[in-house]
Amino acid sequence: MRRRVAGNLLWMLADRGLQVVVGIVVVGMLARALGAEGFGHFQYAQSLVFIAASIPLICSAEVVVPRLVSQPDVQARHALLGHAFAIRLTGGLAGYALMCGYLAITQQPPDTWIPAAILGTAIMLREPFGVVIAWMQARTHNRPNVVFNLISLGAKAGLSGALFFAGINAVPAYATAFAIEPLIAAVLLAWYYLSRAPRNVPARDALLTRDLVRDGAMFWISFMLMVCARRADQLILKPSVPLAELGAYAATMQVLDNFTTVATILAAGMAPMYVFAQQSAEAARRSVLRVAGGMTVVGLCGAIVLALSAEWVVALLYGQAFGETVMLLRLAALASTLVFADVGLSLFPVFLRKPRWVAMKWGLVLVTTVVVDLIAVPRLGTRGAVLGYAVGNAVALVFGLALVLRARPATAAASA
């Protein structure tokens, strides 16, 4: 079992490592081609898309993967994935429509709404076709997804490089290059699953749909709160600081997003075998604490390396126009260690199927982040936003640790 988990983790980490490397190159070209202000417009558009993309998460992997792990029947798995796909696709269409409505109501400039409309096509692709990734996670076999990610990532990098070396500095052009990635990934994931799935189309089961929506509702709310907590800083910063400073802060968060995704990869790779497969809450509690401890060590080591090499990273990625990013990256990198610990601890409420706990945590983090940002940003600018990021991460960690240590075994066992 350990060899299988380790092999799967190596594939997932290799995938993420290559994505980080290629992402660094692509973001570097993007920042240099668009400049600080253009990069700020692009990242603000991505923030809007990121928030809207939380809507199709109504039937998330936290709901699908444990069900797949406990369901040995192939036809039942096929029906489960079909219903999850339909739910997510409906949410994706609604998310795209709501994003377009927001752009129209707030009368965003063309430099924002055009790239947002292009990037937003991912809302209808990533999560609906991501049910295949959940299927792979349940089987502890993520290698095909790694290959598909590399193919789609290569297409994005190739098109972005062609635009950069052609001297093109139009934001919509690079948005199109970014939109190619989820489209190719969706096609490959669909091909892979359908070539191995039962040939029948699952009959519509209203009861299963209601169960998935009901079980996923609180996780869905928690994901939206989490996304808002992670992107509220940029929405607050835009009217408060010059666009170039917003670009510098967005560059910092771009690097950290790539770094902290490693925590999600680690958790997704270890959870099915080490947490979800446990038969008692006490065993799961011990496993979660071990996983969270190991992830914290990984996060701390990575954060120290990132902070020490911040000047070199910024110079290589963004150039001299982003000098302010160096200090922001050093401060935020150390705070990102808390993310690794929190992601590991979050496996416990997922095991217990207690999405209400997760929603409460992210609601508290969102309120904390917004309050700190509203107080600190007018006085400290982008450093105030970093402070809000750090305090929000600390609140999430304390809340998650309290849940793991204080949850009653009897209640936990019944819930599991």
Beta strands, then each sheet from edge to edge (+ up, - down):
end
